[in-house]
Amino acid sequence: IGLPTAIMFANHGQNVIGIDLKEDAVNMLNAGKIHIEEPGLQTELTKALLSGNFKAQLNLEESDVFIIAVPTPNKADAYLSCDLTHVVDAVSKTIPYLEKGNVI
């Protein structure tokens, strides 16, 4: 969900920085290659990069808006609840960059 969302915003005129923890994924995206299977996404990434509205990097920076899109795998419990470890980690890493008026 994160990469298609980021590319969609970039292709609609927003400056987007996509953050990933995997250096290989960041390098591939900045080189114009997607690392996931999603029909039509390669074409959209190319447009986003050519527009100058999208780049990927490893580290957060100041922004007006933060969208957290991370895995929430099901736990092996009776309720199949979600493991929110990645959500908590992403929010914790985002907090130092938040300023009044930001959207998360």
Buried (B, 14 or more C-beta within 10 A) or exposed (E): EBBBEBBBBBBEEBEBBBBBEEEEBBBBBBEEEBBEEEEEBBEBBBBBBEEEBBBBBEEBEEBEEBBBBBEEEEEEEEEEEEBBEBBEEBBEBBEEEBEEEEEE
